[in-house]
Amino acid sequence: MFSLPHRSPRDLPFALDHTALLLVDMQRAWLEQQFDPHLSGPDAEYFLQRAHAQVVPNQQRLLNAFRRARQNVLHTIIESLTADGRDRSLDHKLSDMHLPKGSVQARIIDELTPAENEIVLPKTSSGVFNSTNIDYVLRNLQTRHLVIAGIVTDQCVDMAVRDAADRGYLVTLVEDACATYSAERHDACLNAIKGYCWITDTATVLGRLQEMQR
């Protein structure tokens, strides 16, 4: 199990109006068995249990705190720009990954429904920085600290962390608000990306947000 607290030079106080939350791929397609035939077996059972018992409640706490603090919130989802998915990346085509534009399965789950003025960025690759204009948006928002949570830890979340770090953001990864298909995969990813981010938990992020507002 990855041990906290994680020592990192990125462990710095959040700055008011320069801190944003990014929730990655919290969609019905990946969290509701009716939409994903692969959500069966022990790995899927572990993932769904962690996602619904821990990850979603912790993300709700993060969302509420960021909203109260009036800090920017962004959501990214996998969703094609077209109904037939011809705009998808080659990797998503080869993986047969296609959530049509406007489809029910592409929607963010009800528990994390974006507020009216929150930003939702559809992507057609694993990396949000590769297939959206998120870097441009974050710089327009004057973001310095980017807090990331979502699914799955060792795929789309991992890429968001690494790409954000390479572009000069101070990345905080909220460990108990992320999930993948086994504890071993989750911990292996955290150990692999700990040099790109500060890894912490929901309670610590909430405390930092309170400190930021004093």
N, C-alpha and C positions, 0 to 999 in steps of 0.2 A: 504494500500500500504506500502511495506517495505521501511523504510526511510533510506536514505544515507545522510552523510557519516556514515559508520558502524565503531564503535570503537572496535578494536580488538588488542590484543598483537601480532597478526600475521601481522599487518600493518607495515611492515619493508621495507626499500629500496631493490629493486631487485639487485642481484649480477651478474655482467657481466660473461657470460659463465657458470653460475649456475642457469639459469632461462629458463624454457621451457613452451611451450604452448601445451595444450591438447584439441583437438576438439572432442566432443563425438557424434557419431552416426549421422552425417550430411549426410544422405543417401537418395537416390531416393525413397527407399521403404517407408520412413516416411514423405517425403516432396512433393511427387507427387501423386495426387489422382488416377492416372491410375494404381498404384501399390498397393494401400491400400484401400479396400472397406469400412473401418471404418472411412475414412476421409470425413465424411458427418455429417450434423447437426450443431447446433450452437457452440458446443465445438470445433469441427474440424475447423469451419470457423474462430473462434477466434485464434486457434493455427496457422493455415496457414497464416492468415493475419499478426500476430506478427512475425512469422518465416521469411516470405519473405520481409516484409517491414522494419523490425528492426534487427532481429537476424542475418540473412545472411549478410547484409551490414556491421554490426558491426564486425562480424567474418572476413570478408574480410579486414577490417581496421586492425584488430589484426594480421592476417596472414601477410599482407604487412609489418607491423611494425617489427614483429619478423624476417621476412626474411631480411629486411634491416639491422637489428641489428645483424644478423648472429647468432641468438639463435635457439635452437632446437625446432622443431615442430613435434608433434605426432598427428596422427589421429587414433581413434578407431572406428570400425564398427562392427555391428552384421552380421556375416557370418559364415556359417558352414564350417568345414574343409573338408567335404565330400559332394558329390552331393545329397545323400539321407538324410543327416542330422543325421546320427546315432551317431555322436559325441556330439550332443547337450546336454545341461544340462537337467535334469528331468523337471525343471520348464519350460524351453522353449518347451519341447515336450508336456507338459500338456497344455501350452498356444497356441499350434499350431503355434509357431514362428520358421520359417525356411527360411533363405535366402541361397540358394545353393551356393557353392563355385563357384566364377567367374560369378555369375548371374548379369544381368543388374540392377536389383533392389537393389542389395547390393552395387552398386557403390556410391561413394561420389558424391554429386551434382557438376555440372560443375563449378559453381561459386567458389567452394572451392577445386578444383582439387589439390591433393598433388603435390608438386614439386618433381623433380627426386630424390632428396636425402632426402626426408622426410619419416618418419617412419609411416607405416600403420599396425595396429594390429587388426586382426579379433578376435572377441570374441563370445562365445556361452552362455553367461550369462549376467545378468544385470551389474555385477561388473567387470570392466576391470582388476582390481587387482586379481580377482578370476580365470579368465579363459585365461589370457595371461601372458607373462613374462615381463610386463611393469615395475615392480619394479626393476628387474634385469637390464633392459635397462636404466631406469632413473638413477640408481646408476652408471652404466658404463659411462653415460653422465655427471656424477658429478652434478646432479640436486639437488638444494636446494629449489628453489621457483618453484611451479607448478601452472600455470595459467590455469584455466579450464573454458570452455564454451561448450554449446551443447544442446542436447535434449534427453529426456525430463527432465525438472528440477527436478521433484520429483521422478524420477526413476533412470535411469542410471547415470545422472549427480550427483544426491544425493549420490549414492554409490561410485562414483569415489572420491568425496570430502571426505567422511568419511574414506574410506580405505586409501587414500593418507595421511590424517592427522594421522591416527593410525600408519602409517609406517614412520613417522618422517619428512614429507615434509611440508613446509610452503605453504599452499594452498590459492590462490586468486581465488574467484569465480566472474566471470564477469556477473553481473545480467542482463544487457540489451543485452547480447549475448546468452541468454538461453530462453527457452519457454516450457510450458506445456499446458494442455487443458483448463485452465481457470486462470484468474488473482488470484482467491482465492487459487487455488492449488499452484501456483507459490509462492505467498507470504507466505503461510503456510510452504512451504518447506524452504524458506529462513530463517524464524524464527526458524525452527527446527534445521537447520545445522549451524547457525551463530556462534556456539561455536567451530566449526571445521575449520573455514576458515575466511579470510578477504573478505567481500563482497563489491564490488565496481562496477564502470561502465567502459565502454570502454575508454572514454576520460581520466579518471584517470590512467588507465593502460598504455595508450599511453604516457602520461606525465612521468610516472615512467620509462618507457623504454628510453625516451630521457635523463632523469636525469642519468640513469645508464651508459650511453655512454659518459658522460662529463668527 
